[in-house]
Structure formats: C-alpha cells, structure tokens
Amino acid sequence: MRPRDLHALPKAHLHLHFTGSMRHGTLLELAERDGIALPDSLVSEWPPQLSAADEKGWFRFQRLYDVARSVLRTEDDVRRLVLEAAEDDVRDGGRWLEIQVDPSGYGARFGGITAFTDLVLDAVRVASERTGLGMAVVIAANRTRHPLDARTLARLAAQYVDRGVVGFGLSNDERRGRTADFEAAFEIAGRAGLLLVPHGGELRGPDHVRTCLDRLHAGRLGHGVRSTEDPDLLARIVDSGVALEVCPVSNVALGVYSDLTSVPLPTLLEAGATVVLGADDPLLFGSRLAGQYATMRAAHELSDETMAELARMSLRASRAPDALRDAALADVDAWLAAPAG
C-alpha cells in the first residue's frame, strides 16, 4: 500500500527565510535582467555544495545568500518573491506561513527599514488574498551586527504587533557574537507580546540552547536539534513546551549531520518534544516544505500517523488565528482518515 500524499497534508511553515525562499528560476531571471553575475554554485552547480563546519564554510554560505539578495532591486521583485513563496507553500500543503526577514539587510535599497517592512507586509497581505494561504512575518535581527541594531529592530517589530508581525528572532551564524548581549532586544519584543524565536542548537550545542532559553526566553527555537545531546535539557524543552523548528535538509547540507538518517528526529519525538519541520532556505538547500516531510519519512520509516502528528504540531506551534488552525487540524484528521494508496 502506498503512503498518503504529503503534499496534501495540511501543515504550517514556521522556519522560512525571506531571500532563501526565492525560486531558483526567479533568481536566474532577475540576475539576467540586471546583468548580475552569479557564481556557478547558483547556476550550473545548483543546489550548491555547502558546509558550515567551520567559519570559512559559513562565510561561503553567507556570500551566496548575499548574492541572491542583491537581485531584489524593485518593489515588484519583493512582491514576486512573497507571492511565489506563498504559491510554493500552498502546493506543499501549507495552510499558514510565518516568513522571517531582517529589514536591515534591505533597508538601504528600499527607503529604510520601516518602508521595507511596510512593503513586505503589504506583499504578504496581497499574496495571502491571492493564494488563500494564511501568512505573517517574523522580524529577525542579525547576530553579526551590533546588539543596538537588534534593539532598533525589536522596537520596529513592536510597532507592527497586530499588523502582521507575530515574532522576533535572531539569525546568522550562532557561533558569532554573544547571545546574552541581545537580551535587551528580546525584552523589548517580549513586552510587546511577540513570540520570541531565536536560532540556536544547530551549529552550537546544548549550552547555547540553554542561553537562548535563559537569556532570550525563547518560545520557539530555530533549529534546536542538538538538544538531543543533553537529556536533561531535552526534558526541560519538553516540559516547557518550547517548539523546535527542525530543518533536516539544511542540517545535512551544512554539515551538522552526515546524512538524513542521522538527523535525530525519532529521539525528539520519543522524548515528547514539539517538532516543527521547516525548509529554512530552499534557494540554497534545494528542498521545500513537503520535501522535509518526505525525507524524514523515508530516512526514518515514519508512519502516516507520525507525519500527521508532525503537521498538527506545526499548526499548534504557530501564531495562526484559531479558526484557521482548527480548520487545518480537522483537515489533518481527514487526511489521515482517508484510504491510503
């Protein structure tokens, strides 16, 4: 009997970066339009062979990301990216998307961080109306920049509570900077009622996860997969209900694990952790949302019941409106109740 179609499984997508969501074909088209030379790893050798096992490896990854961001030149480019990300998620069974963006990476070209945030939120509104996908934004600070910049972004995010921004994050190479230095920014975002979603526990281990919990008061954790290395920490995560945004394909691509069978998803599930599968940066890793579910099902021989529970956890961990969440959860049950094959 064939397993059920994972593209038809309703789910939420909670770990998707803005530029990293771009379609490869869109990257090539926009680069050609403006005469931007792309490296072979983004053209003929795509998806690129990546590793972030050392700082040099992360630099190569970040350089590719910066090159991709440079093709976004006009407001229409931004709107196209958001619409296509929504279309891709709908195709993969998405019902809700929280797309993460650092406005400081785009403000210089689009009239400042406030103007760019306004543009993104309007693009999200239009894309949601056109596709039927529920959407929201997570504003993320860059840990390689000064913590004062993060405070500026936290204040910006706070201004958009109830206007489409639902969370505040901290991204980039978690081995750089001091996470505790960003505590004040997260306090600003927390007081505004935003969900706190820093990256941690992918390139660094359990000690950094603890810092994210203790100093940044994470409500969800970007990645967090290496919490399996410390049973006491994992038990704490389970007891506190902090969801882990696990991105299997990027874990392997960046050298965190040697192959997909080594991604410790079964350990997390057996411990009772809330796990949310995400695509991270499909442009650089070559796999979108449904692909994360498919790779984990194949690598760990997971049942349709387990896949349905992963989808339920993604919806429950989201900031989706209650009506949307309840309807999607009911459709997950219907997906599982339908005959397989």
Backbone torsions as a table, in degrees:
resi	resn	phi	psi	omega
1	MET	NA	130.7	-179.4
2	ARG	-75.4	143.3	176.5
3	PRO	-68.6	162.2	-178.8
4	ARG	-69.3	156.0	-177.3
5	ASP	-72.8	116.9	-178.1
6	LEU	-71.7	-21.7	175.4
7	HIS	-67.4	-24.0	-179.7
8	ALA	-90.5	-5.2	-179.5
9	LEU	-78.9	117.2	179.4
10	PRO	-65.1	137.1	-174.9
11	LYS	-157.4	164.2	173.5
12	ALA	-109.7	149.3	179.6
13	HIS	-116.4	113.3	-171.2
14	LEU	-117.0	1.2	178.6
15	HIS	-138.0	85.9	179.8
16	LEU	-142.6	120.9	179.8
17	HIS	-86.2	149.7	-170.0
18	PHE	-58.6	-68.7	-179.5
19	THR	-63.4	-35.1	-179.7
20	GLY	-65.6	-12.7	178.4
21	SER	-83.5	-9.5	-174.0
22	MET	-61.7	139.1	173.0
23	ARG	-67.0	144.3	178.8
24	HIS	-61.3	-41.0	179.1
25	GLY	-62.9	-35.2	177.7
26	THR	-67.7	-41.6	176.4
27	LEU	-56.2	-48.6	-178.3
28	LEU	-63.7	-40.8	-178.1
29	GLU	-66.3	-45.6	-178.5
30	LEU	-68.8	-36.7	178.4
31	ALA	-64.9	-42.2	179.0
32	GLU	-65.2	-39.2	-179.9
33	ARG	-56.5	-41.6	-174.2
34	ASP	-105.8	10.2	176.9
35	GLY	66.8	33.9	-179.9
36	ILE	-89.6	123.7	179.3
37	ALA	-80.3	123.7	178.9
38	LEU	-102.5	146.1	175.1
39	PRO	-67.1	155.5	-178.8
40	ASP	-55.9	-31.4	-178.3
41	SER	-68.0	-13.5	174.2
42	LEU	-106.7	4.1	-179.2
43	VAL	-126.3	-91.0	-173.9
44	SER	-75.2	-22.5	-178.3
45	GLU	-109.5	23.2	-179.0
46	TRP	-79.5	145.3	-7.2
47	PRO	-70.8	148.9	-173.2
48	PRO	-67.5	152.7	172.7
49	GLN	-84.1	114.1	-171.7
50	LEU	-120.2	156.9	168.1
51	SER	-159.5	138.2	176.3
52	ALA	-119.7	29.2	-178.5
53	ALA	-63.7	-23.4	175.1
54	ASP	-135.0	173.9	-175.7
55	GLU	-63.9	-34.5	178.5
56	LYS	-63.2	-39.9	177.8
57	GLY	-63.4	-41.3	177.8
58	TRP	-65.5	-37.8	178.6
59	PHE	-58.6	-42.9	178.1
60	ARG	-62.3	-42.5	177.4
61	PHE	-60.6	-46.8	-177.7
62	GLN	-66.0	-35.2	178.3
63	ARG	-63.1	-42.4	178.0
64	LEU	-63.3	-39.4	179.0
65	TYR	-63.8	-42.9	-179.7
66	ASP	-65.3	-38.7	177.3
67	VAL	-62.8	-43.5	179.3
68	ALA	-63.2	-41.2	179.7
69	ARG	-62.5	-30.6	-175.5
70	SER	-67.5	-15.6	-179.4
71	VAL	-81.1	-10.9	178.3
72	LEU	-83.4	100.0	-171.9
73	ARG	-110.4	-25.5	-173.6
74	THR	-128.3	164.9	175.6
75	GLU	-60.1	-37.2	178.7
76	ASP	-63.7	-33.6	176.9
77	ASP	-62.6	-43.7	179.8
78	VAL	-63.9	-44.6	-179.8
79	ARG	-64.3	-37.6	178.3
80	ARG	-64.8	-45.4	179.2
81	LEU	-57.2	-47.0	-177.7
82	VAL	-65.2	-43.4	-179.9
83	LEU	-63.2	-44.1	-178.4
84	GLU	-68.0	-35.5	175.4
85	ALA	-61.6	-41.6	178.4
86	ALA	-65.1	-45.0	179.4
87	GLU	-60.7	-41.3	-179.7
88	ASP	-65.3	-40.3	179.0
89	ASP	-67.6	-39.6	177.4
90	VAL	-60.9	-41.4	178.8
91	ARG	-62.5	-28.4	-179.1
92	ASP	-94.4	10.8	178.8
93	GLY	91.3	8.0	-178.5
94	GLY	-67.6	137.8	174.0
95	ARG	-113.8	-21.2	-177.0
96	TRP	-148.8	136.6	-179.8
97	LEU	-132.3	130.0	170.4
98	GLU	-112.8	101.7	-175.8
99	ILE	-92.6	135.1	-172.3
100	GLN	-102.6	133.1	-177.3
101	VAL	-143.5	143.2	173.0
102	ASP	-105.6	101.2	-176.0
103	PRO	-60.4	-25.0	-177.8
104	SER	-67.1	-19.6	177.7
105	GLY	-79.1	-9.1	-174.6
106	TYR	-128.0	-13.1	-172.3
107	GLY	-58.7	-38.1	-176.6
108	ALA	-61.1	-33.0	-176.9
109	ARG	-89.7	-20.5	-172.2
110	PHE	-121.4	30.9	170.7
111	GLY	83.2	19.0	178.4
112	GLY	106.8	165.4	-174.0
113	ILE	-69.3	-31.8	178.9
114	THR	-70.5	-45.9	179.0
115	ALA	-62.0	-40.1	179.4
116	PHE	-66.9	-40.2	178.0
117	THR	-62.5	-41.5	175.7
118	ASP	-59.0	-42.8	-180.0
119	LEU	-62.5	-47.3	-178.9
120	VAL	-62.0	-44.3	-178.0
121	LEU	-65.7	-35.9	176.3
122	ASP	-69.7	-38.7	176.6
123	ALA	-62.7	-38.6	177.3
124	VAL	-64.1	-43.3	179.0
125	ARG	-59.7	-47.1	-178.4
126	VAL	-65.7	-44.6	-179.6
127	ALA	-62.8	-39.0	178.6
128	SER	-63.8	-42.8	179.1
129	GLU	-64.5	-38.1	-175.5
130	ARG	-77.4	-30.9	-174.6
131	THR	-105.4	-19.8	-175.2
132	GLY	83.4	1.8	179.0
133	LEU	-82.8	129.0	171.9
134	GLY	-69.4	136.3	-174.2
135	MET	-142.0	149.8	174.2
136	ALA	-151.4	175.2	-174.5
137	VAL	-124.3	140.0	168.3
138	VAL	-110.9	121.5	175.4
139	ILE	-88.9	129.2	-175.5
140	ALA	-121.8	137.3	172.0
141	ALA	-86.1	160.3	-180.0
142	ASN	-103.5	119.0	-174.1
143	ARG	-71.4	-9.1	175.9
144	THR	-87.2	-4.9	176.2
145	ARG	-99.5	172.6	-176.6
146	HIS	-67.7	142.7	178.4
147	PRO	-57.4	-25.0	176.4
148	LEU	-65.7	-33.2	175.2
149	ASP	-63.3	-36.7	178.3
150	ALA	-65.4	-38.0	177.1
151	ARG	-63.1	-39.7	176.9
152	THR	-60.0	-43.5	179.5
153	LEU	-68.9	-34.8	177.5
154	ALA	-64.4	-40.6	177.0
155	ARG	-65.8	-39.0	176.3
156	LEU	-60.7	-49.1	-179.7
157	ALA	-59.3	-39.4	-178.8
158	ALA	-62.7	-29.6	179.4
159	GLN	-69.8	-18.4	-175.3
160	TYR	-109.1	14.0	172.8
161	VAL	-60.4	134.3	-176.6
162	ASP	70.8	10.9	176.9
163	ARG	-126.0	19.1	174.8
164	GLY	117.3	-13.1	176.2
165	VAL	-99.0	125.6	-174.6
166	VAL	-116.3	-12.5	-175.8
167	GLY	-151.3	168.8	177.5
168	PHE	-134.8	129.6	-174.9
169	GLY	-126.3	-178.9	177.3
170	LEU	-143.9	118.8	-172.5
171	SER	-127.0	-170.8	-174.7
172	ASN	82.7	-174.5	-171.4
173	ASP	-60.2	110.1	-174.2
174	GLU	-69.8	-6.1	176.5
175	ARG	-84.0	-7.3	-178.6
176	ARG	-105.8	147.9	179.9
177	GLY	74.7	172.5	177.8
178	ARG	-109.7	114.5	-176.1
179	THR	-56.3	-39.0	-178.2
180	ALA	-61.2	-25.1	180.0
181	ASP	-66.9	-14.4	-178.4
182	PHE	-97.1	7.8	-176.9
183	GLU	-59.2	-42.9	-177.8
184	ALA	-61.9	-39.4	178.6
185	ALA	-62.7	-41.9	-179.6
186	PHE	-70.2	-29.6	174.8
187	GLU	-65.4	-40.6	176.8
188	ILE	-60.6	-46.9	-178.9
189	ALA	-66.8	-39.9	-179.7
190	GLY	-63.9	-41.4	178.9
191	ARG	-63.1	-26.6	179.4
192	ALA	-81.4	-5.3	179.2
193	GLY	89.7	12.2	179.4
194	LEU	-80.3	146.8	173.4
195	LEU	-71.8	135.4	-175.9
196	LEU	-100.1	118.5	-168.8
197	VAL	-134.3	63.3	178.6
198	PRO	-72.6	155.4	170.4
199	HIS	-77.8	142.2	175.6
200	GLY	-178.6	150.7	175.3
201	GLY	81.3	28.7	171.4
202	GLU	-119.1	-66.3	178.7
203	LEU	-83.1	-18.6	172.5
204	ARG	-120.3	162.3	-171.3
205	GLY	-95.8	-154.9	-172.7
206	PRO	-57.0	-36.6	-179.1
207	ASP	-59.6	-37.0	179.3
208	HIS	-73.7	-33.2	174.3
209	VAL	-59.6	-43.0	178.3
210	ARG	-60.1	-42.0	178.5
211	THR	-60.8	-42.0	178.5
212	CYS	-63.1	-35.7	178.9
213	LEU	-75.5	-45.4	-172.9
214	ASP	-77.7	-39.4	-172.7
215	ARG	-101.5	-32.4	-178.8
216	LEU	-104.4	-7.2	175.4
217	HIS	54.5	49.3	-177.4
218	ALA	-58.0	131.6	173.5
219	GLY	-94.1	-30.0	166.9
220	ARG	-134.3	154.8	-177.5
221	LEU	-122.1	122.2	174.5
222	GLY	-66.0	110.8	-176.2
223	HIS	83.5	-100.1	179.6
224	GLY	73.0	5.3	-170.7
225	VAL	-66.2	-26.5	-177.4
226	ARG	-81.0	4.3	170.6
227	SER	-62.4	-18.2	177.7
228	THR	-65.5	-15.6	-179.4
229	GLU	-76.7	-9.4	-179.1
230	ASP	-135.5	101.6	-176.2
231	PRO	-57.9	-36.7	179.4
232	ASP	-65.9	-41.1	177.4
233	LEU	-65.0	-43.3	179.9
234	LEU	-62.0	-40.0	177.4
235	ALA	-62.7	-38.1	178.0
236	ARG	-64.2	-42.5	179.0
237	ILE	-62.3	-43.2	179.0
238	VAL	-62.7	-46.3	-177.3
239	ASP	-64.7	-34.3	-177.3
240	SER	-85.2	-13.3	179.1
241	GLY	76.6	16.2	177.8
242	VAL	-70.3	123.5	-178.9
243	ALA	-81.4	145.8	178.5
244	LEU	-109.1	122.3	179.7
245	GLU	-89.5	91.5	-173.4
246	VAL	-91.3	129.7	-177.3
247	CYS	-121.7	84.4	-168.7
248	PRO	-58.9	-45.9	-175.8
249	VAL	-64.4	-39.6	178.9
250	SER	-71.3	-32.7	175.5
251	ASN	-56.2	-42.8	-179.3
252	VAL	-74.8	-43.2	-178.5
253	ALA	-61.0	-34.6	-178.6
254	LEU	-88.9	2.2	174.8
255	GLY	84.0	12.7	177.6
256	VAL	-69.4	-40.7	174.9
257	TYR	-127.8	152.0	-174.3
258	SER	-73.9	-30.0	-178.7
259	ASP	-159.2	171.7	-174.6
260	LEU	-66.1	-29.7	178.8
261	THR	-69.5	-17.1	179.7
262	SER	-87.6	-14.0	176.3
263	VAL	-64.4	120.6	-167.9
264	PRO	-82.4	46.1	178.7
265	LEU	-60.0	-44.5	178.5
266	PRO	-58.4	-37.9	178.5
267	THR	-62.2	-42.9	178.5
268	LEU	-63.1	-45.5	-178.1
269	LEU	-67.2	-40.7	179.2
270	GLU	-63.9	-30.4	178.5
271	ALA	-77.4	-14.3	-179.4
272	GLY	93.5	16.1	-179.7
273	ALA	-71.9	149.6	171.5
274	THR	-83.9	114.5	-175.8
275	VAL	-116.2	131.8	178.5
276	VAL	-121.8	117.2	179.8
277	LEU	-81.1	135.4	179.8
278	GLY	-137.8	162.4	-176.2
279	ALA	-95.3	-14.9	175.3
280	ASP	67.8	-88.9	-178.0
281	ASP	-136.6	81.2	-177.7
282	PRO	-55.9	-31.5	-179.3
283	LEU	-60.7	-34.6	-177.3
284	LEU	-98.1	-23.4	-176.7
285	PHE	-106.6	-11.9	171.7
286	GLY	77.7	12.7	-177.5
287	SER	-139.6	131.6	-178.8
288	ARG	-98.8	-164.7	-167.2
289	LEU	-60.9	-53.8	-178.0
290	ALA	-61.6	-28.7	178.4
291	GLY	-63.7	-32.2	177.7
292	GLN	-65.8	-41.6	177.6
293	TYR	-65.5	-43.5	-177.0
294	ALA	-65.6	-42.0	-179.2
295	THR	-66.6	-38.5	179.4
296	MET	-71.5	-36.5	176.6
297	ARG	-62.4	-44.2	-178.4
298	ALA	-71.0	-42.1	-175.3
299	ALA	-68.1	-34.6	-174.0
300	HIS	-116.9	8.0	178.4
301	GLU	52.4	51.4	-177.6
302	LEU	-81.8	145.2	179.9
303	SER	-78.9	164.4	174.4
304	ASP	-62.8	-31.5	177.0
305	GLU	-62.4	-40.7	177.7
306	THR	-68.4	-39.7	178.6
307	MET	-63.3	-39.7	178.3
308	ALA	-64.3	-39.1	179.6
309	GLU	-68.5	-35.7	174.4
310	LEU	-61.2	-41.2	177.9
311	ALA	-64.6	-41.8	178.5
312	ARG	-61.3	-42.5	-179.3
313	MET	-63.4	-37.0	179.0
314	SER	-62.9	-39.3	-179.6
315	LEU	-71.5	-41.4	-179.0
316	ARG	-68.6	-29.9	-179.0
317	ALA	-84.2	-4.9	-176.0
318	SER	-85.7	172.2	172.2
319	ARG	-101.6	26.7	178.4
320	ALA	-65.6	148.2	175.1
321	PRO	-58.3	149.7	-175.2
322	ASP	-55.8	-42.9	-176.7
323	ALA	-63.8	-42.4	179.1
324	LEU	-65.3	-44.8	-178.6
325	ARG	-61.8	-46.8	-177.6
326	ASP	-62.8	-40.5	179.4
327	ALA	-65.7	-41.9	179.8
328	ALA	-67.2	-38.9	177.7
329	LEU	-62.6	-39.8	177.5
330	ALA	-64.2	-36.4	179.2
331	ASP	-72.1	-28.5	172.9
332	VAL	-63.2	-44.2	177.5
333	ASP	-60.5	-39.4	178.9
334	ALA	-67.2	-38.5	177.1
335	TRP	-59.9	-42.5	-177.8
336	LEU	-73.8	-30.7	-178.5
337	ALA	-77.3	-21.6	-179.1
338	ALA	-69.9	149.7	179.8
339	PRO	-59.8	138.5	176.1
340	ALA	-79.1	161.9	174.9
341	GLY	84.8	NA	NA
